[in-house]
Structures are given as structure tokens and as C-alpha cells.
């Protein structure tokens, strides 16, 4: 883990960004989903990706995650150009994406969901089996590390709260060596207490030296943990600001098309 390259709150010692995109475009036939997006994420930094519906956020994160190949532009990981053909390629480079649906099976245990596809095994040849004792212990320890006391790691993951399930998904990605975490609207369907739990864990992840891309519609949540903010509008980078350069109101206006609303208000005599 590259924690030593970060000095906290997104500052670096001249190290190359963990990931960087330069003028990335993505076309689906005649539809231009991304029209020249540039962004970089450093170790120990939370980069918040903001934008209204249709701004291009989903297309961008799927491009970063290896689901889509960019039509144009450059994509670099730790300063080296990459060309992903699948999400597995992105994972191999340490880029892990936690989607809104979390890719979990509610009726399966916490442990099974934590190790899904990467189960530790013991034995030899045809006698190999999942090492459930080790897996249960690791799942319990990793959850306790973030302040969630799971007494029975064999309980169904569906019995956890929404915030706890988000933390399981994030803890799983961190445990398996992620350098960059892409979080797709992790607080969108959570209550105040569960949202606080997830935001605190995002801060813990940053302190470990990981880079985080936090996609959200909620400017207040972004401002609570973000170091820098990228605003997308119609597939383009509308603005890139650090926390000391922008206020919450300014971010809200950028995201919601404040200039367009102002012009419309003037046209309608101030009624908007």
C-alpha cells in the first residue's frame, strides 16, 4: 500500500497520481456520453465526482472500472498508460468499484459475501475445501477494525443495515489490495446515522493512503469528506476545485446549472 506517498488531505510529495484521465471521450454510436473529461486522483485523497443525472458520471466510472473502453483520450495508472479490456484488468491494477447494488447476495453470510470469488482454501487436490474458520475470523476482524461488531459472521448479510452492507463492500475491496476505491452513490439510500458511518469509513480509507472517487448527488456529503471536487455536465468537466477554493453553495450551483437557472430567472422576471 502506498500510504507513504501521502501527507493527508490529498497532498502528495510529487508522486504521480494513482489514476489520471486526460481528455477522455466515450461514444456510443452517434451518442457522445463523455466529451473530453480530465481528472486525477492521488494517494490519500478523496475526489468527489458531482453532476446531475445524465452528466456522464456512470459512463466515466465504468470506463475507469474497465467496463467500457474509451473512444479517445489517455488513461494512466501511477503514470503508466493502461488499456483495460475487462473489469478484471482494473482490479489487477488496484482499482475497485463498489456499485450501488453492492454485488452482494442477501441470503448468504457476511463471510461468504466478503470472500466471494476469492475464498481461502485448505487441503490438497480433490480434498480442497473452503477454510471457513479463517474466513470467519478475518471477516469479523475487518468489520471490527471499522467499528462494526459482528458477533456472528455466519449471519446473512441481508440482516445488516444499509450502511453496514456498504462498509462490508468497502472493507472487502480494501482487504484485497485496492489502491483506488470508486464508490457509486454509497449514501444515496441511507439515513443520517448510516450515512455518518459510511463517511467516517471513507475518511479511514483515505488515511490508509488509498485514493477514493466518491460519486454523489449530495453536496453536503461530498463536502464532509472531499479534498477535491470534479463537476461533470453533459459529459464534460465543468469545474475542478479543491476544498479551500470553493464553498458548498458554489458547488451546488455548479452541479445544478446555476448559470442556466439565473439566466432563466432573468428571462421570466425573477420567478424561478
C-alpha positions, 0 to 999 in steps of 0.5 A, a space after each residue: 500500500 502506498 500510504 507513504 506517498 501521502 501527507 493527508 488531505 490529498 497532498 502528495 510529495 510529487 508522486 504521480 497520481 494513482 489514476 489520471 484521465 486526460 481528455 477522455 471521450 466515450 461514444 456510443 454510436 452517434 451518442 457522445 456520453 463523455 466529451 473530453 473529461 480530465 481528472 486525477 486522483 492521488 494517494 490519500 485523497 478523496 475526489 468527489 465526482 458531482 453532476 446531475 443525472 445524465 452528466 456522464 458520471 456512470 459512463 466515466 466510472 465504468 470506463 475507469 472500472 474497465 467496463 467500457 473502453 474509451 473512444 479517445 483520450 489517455 488513461 494512466 495508472 501511477 503514470 503508466 498508460 493502461 488499456 483495460 479490456 475487462 473489469 478484471 484488468 482494473 482490479 489487477 491494477 488496484 482499482 475497485 468499484 463498489 456499485 450501488 447494488 453492492 454485488 452482494 447476495 442477501 441470503 448468504 453470510 457476511 463471510 461468504 459475501 466478503 470472500 466471494 470469488 476469492 475464498 481461502 482454501 485448505 487441503 490438497 487436490 480433490 480434498 480442497 475445501 473452503 477454510 471457513 474458520 479463517 474466513 470467519 475470523 478475518 471477516 469479523 476482524 475487518 468489520 471490527 477494525 471499522 467499528 462494526 461488531 459482528 458477533 456472528 459472521 455466519 449471519 446473512 448479510 441481508 440482516 445488516 443495515 444499509 450502511 453496514 452492507 456498504 462498509 462490508 463492500 468497502 472493507 472487502 475491496 480494501 482487504 484485497 489490495 485496492 489502491 483506488 476505491 470508486 464508490 457509486 452513490 454509497 449514501 444515496 439510500 441511507 439515513 443520517 446515522 448510516 450515512 455518518 458511518 459510511 463517511 467516517 469509513 471513507 475518511 479511514 480509507 483515505 488515511 490508509 493512503 488509498 485514493 477514493 472517487 466518491 460519486 454523489 448527488 449530495 453536496 453536503 456529503 461530498 463536502 464532509 469528506 472531499 479534498 477535491 471536487 470534479 463537476 461533470 455536465 453533459 459529459 464534460 468537466 465543468 469545474 475542478 476545485 479543491 476544498 479551500 477554493 470553493 464553498 458548498 453553495 458554489 458547488 451546488 450551483 455548479 452541479 445544478 446549472 446555476 448559470 442556466 437557472 439565473 439566466 432563466 430567472 432573468 428571462 421570466 422576471 425573477 420567478 424561478 
